[in-house]
Amino acid sequence: MLIRIMSLMSEGEYRTEFKNGQWQRLMRGILQSYLNPDAQKHVMLDINREWCAHAGLLGHLYPKAKIICCVRDPVWILNSFEHLIIRDPLLGSRLVPITHRGTQHDRIDYLASREGAFGYAWRLLTEVFFGPFADKVIIIDYDKLVREPVFVMERLTQLLNIQPFAYNFEHIETPDVDAFDAALGTPGLHYLRQSVAASRKRLILPPYIVERMAHQMFWRKPDLNSGGAVVIA
């Protein structure tokens, strides 16, 4: 939706209808109506990863906005995807097109491709981290979050300049995502355990895939963070 609205305002016969200042108000109005219709929230939260590709627009509309990215070793992300997919003996997960479901190698190659669930998100992450708007980014390392959730959330609260909140990390409520996951043929895709704790499934990827995806945690290398992203790791 966002891309279509941007296209309407920037090209074509209607481009001249949106003057400077007008399109900003219109975009804010759309986001306000969608994310905060009752105008009761002091902070608006959107979980769309596409903002990583439109950090410039986000900063123009909301100069104080931040993009929070929770990151993890790619090996373990792909390992989790594979565990989810093979739960179904018929391999019916729509995360991978039927033409790429035949072998584990085919599935991993697709997931890591530019169209895949992992590959596309990875491209967005690297774009915003290494791009000109990196100072709007807050990186949260998954391993740090599950081991020290209190520290991570306190730090995030400080960075966002919002009121502290007493989070209960022993009682996490999973949002109602059953219908969404079922539509993807992948039940449990967005399931959350009741408590925040470190946990790893057995590694079921072959060594060559592990080697190919290893050593990709660039956010843990300060010398690569030239854009000034905040990293909690």
C-alpha positions in Angstrom: 0.0 0.0 0.0 2.8 2.4 1.0 4.6 1.9 -2.4 1.4 2.6 -4.4 0.7 5.8 -2.5 4.3 7.0 -3.0 4.1 6.2 -6.7 0.8 8.1 -7.0 2.4 11.2 -5.4 5.7 11.1 -7.2 4.8 10.2 -10.8 2.1 10.2 -13.3 -0.7 12.6 -14.1 -1.5 13.3 -10.4 2.0 14.2 -9.4 1.4 18.0 -9.7 -1.6 17.7 -7.4 0.6 17.0 -4.3 2.5 20.0 -3.3 5.3 20.1 -0.8 3.8 19.9 2.7 0.5 18.5 1.4 1.7 15.0 0.7 3.4 14.9 4.1 0.2 15.7 5.8 -1.7 13.2 3.7 0.8 10.4 4.5 0.8 11.2 8.2 -3.0 11.2 8.2 -3.0 7.7 6.6 -0.5 6.3 9.1 -2.3 8.0 12.0 -5.7 6.6 11.0 -4.2 3.1 10.6 -1.9 2.9 13.6 -3.5 5.3 16.1 -7.2 6.0 15.0 -8.3 7.2 18.5 -5.2 9.5 18.8 -4.7 8.1 22.4 -1.2 6.7 21.9 1.9 8.8 22.6 3.9 6.2 20.6 2.9 4.6 17.4 4.2 1.1 16.6 4.2 -0.6 13.2 5.8 -4.0 12.6 6.2 -3.7 8.8 9.8 -4.5 7.9 9.4 -2.4 4.7 10.3 0.7 6.7 13.9 -0.5 6.4 13.7 0.3 2.7 12.0 3.7 3.3 13.9 5.1 6.3 14.3 8.4 4.4 10.5 8.8 4.1 10.0 7.7 7.7 12.5 10.3 8.9 10.9 13.0 6.8 7.4 12.3 8.2 8.6 11.6 11.8 12.1 12.9 12.5 12.2 11.2 15.9 11.1 7.8 14.6 13.3 4.7 15.1 13.5 1.4 13.3 14.0 -1.5 15.7 15.5 -4.6 14.2 15.8 -7.9 16.1 18.7 -9.9 14.6 20.1 -13.4 14.9 22.8 -15.6 13.4 21.4 -16.5 9.9 22.4 -20.1 10.4 19.9 -20.5 13.3 17.2 -18.6 11.5 17.3 -20.9 8.5 17.6 -23.9 10.9 14.3 -22.7 12.6 12.6 -22.3 9.2 13.6 -25.9 8.2 12.3 -27.3 11.5 9.0 -25.6 10.9 8.7 -26.7 7.3 9.4 -30.4 7.9 6.8 -30.6 10.6 4.4 -31.3 7.7 5.3 -34.6 6.1 3.7 -33.3 2.8 6.0 -30.2 2.9 3.0 -27.9 2.3 4.5 -24.6 3.7 3.9 -21.7 1.3 7.0 -20.1 2.6 8.7 -22.0 -0.2 7.1 -22.5 -3.7 6.3 -26.0 -4.6 9.0 -26.1 -7.3 11.6 -25.4 -4.5 10.4 -27.9 -1.9 11.9 -31.1 -3.2 15.1 -31.2 -1.1 16.4 -29.4 1.9 19.1 -27.7 -0.3 16.3 -26.4 -2.6 14.3 -25.0 0.4 17.3 -23.3 2.0 18.5 -21.8 -1.3 15.0 -20.3 -1.9 14.6 -19.0 1.6 18.0 -17.3 1.3 17.3 -15.9 -2.1 16.2 -12.3 -2.8 12.5 -13.5 -2.9 12.8 -15.8 0.1 11.4 -15.0 3.6 14.9 -14.8 5.0 16.8 -13.4 2.0 14.4 -10.4 1.5 14.4 -9.5 5.1 18.2 -9.7 5.1 18.5 -7.3 2.2 16.3 -4.8 4.0 18.4 -5.1 7.1 21.7 -4.6 5.4 20.3 -1.7 3.4 19.2 0.3 6.4 22.3 -0.6 8.5 24.9 0.3 5.9 22.8 3.1 4.3 22.6 6.9 5.0 19.8 6.5 7.6 21.6 4.1 9.9 21.4 6.6 12.8 17.7 5.8 12.9 18.3 2.1 13.6 18.3 0.2 16.9 19.7 -3.3 16.5 18.7 -5.9 19.2 20.7 -9.1 19.2 18.3 -12.1 19.7 20.9 -13.9 21.9 21.2 -10.8 24.2 17.4 -10.4 24.4 16.7 -13.9 25.5 19.5 -14.0 28.0 19.1 -10.5 29.5 15.5 -9.3 28.6 15.3 -6.9 31.5 18.5 -5.1 30.5 17.5 -5.0 26.8 14.1 -3.6 27.5 15.4 -1.0 30.0 18.0 0.1 27.4 15.4 0.3 24.7 13.1 2.3 26.9 15.9 4.8 27.5 16.7 5.1 23.8 13.1 5.7 22.9 12.6 8.1 25.8 9.3 6.4 26.9 7.9 5.6 30.3 9.4 2.5 32.0 7.1 -0.5 32.1 7.2 -3.6 34.3 7.3 -6.3 31.7 6.5 -9.9 32.8 9.0 -12.0 30.9 7.6 -15.2 32.4 4.1 -14.7 30.8 4.2 -13.8 27.2 0.9 -13.6 25.4 1.0 -14.8 21.8 -1.1 -12.6 19.5 -3.8 -14.3 17.5 -1.9 -15.3 14.4 -3.3 -18.7 13.8 -5.3 -17.7 10.7 -2.2 -15.9 9.2 0.1 -18.8 9.8 -2.5 -21.2 8.4 -2.8 -19.2 5.2 0.9 -19.7 4.8 0.6 -23.4 5.4 3.0 -23.0 8.3 1.3 -23.5 11.7 3.4 -22.2 14.6 5.4 -19.7 12.4 4.7 -16.9 14.8 4.2 -18.9 18.0 5.8 -17.5 21.1 6.9 -19.5 24.1 5.3 -18.4 27.4 8.6 -17.2 28.9 11.6 -15.4 27.5 14.6 -17.8 27.7 17.5 -19.0 25.6 16.6 -22.1 23.6 18.0 -23.8 20.5 16.7 -26.5 18.3 19.1 -29.2 17.1 21.1 -28.0 14.0 19.8 -30.0 11.0 21.5 -28.1 8.2 24.4 -29.7 6.3 27.9 -28.3 7.0 28.3 -26.6 3.6 25.2 -24.5 4.2 26.4 -23.7 7.8 29.7 -22.6 6.4 28.1 -20.5 3.7 25.9 -18.6 6.1 28.4 -18.4 9.1 30.2 -15.3 10.1 27.5 -13.0 8.8 26.7 -11.2 12.1 28.1 -7.8 10.9 26.3 -5.9 13.7 28.8 -7.4 16.2 31.7 -5.8 14.4 32.0 -2.1 15.5 34.3 -1.2 12.7 31.5 -1.9 10.2 29.0 0.4 12.0 30.1 3.6 10.3 26.6 4.9 10.1 26.0 5.1 13.9 23.3 2.5 14.4 22.7 1.7 18.1 23.5 -2.0 18.7 22.3 -3.8 21.8 24.4 -7.0 21.8 
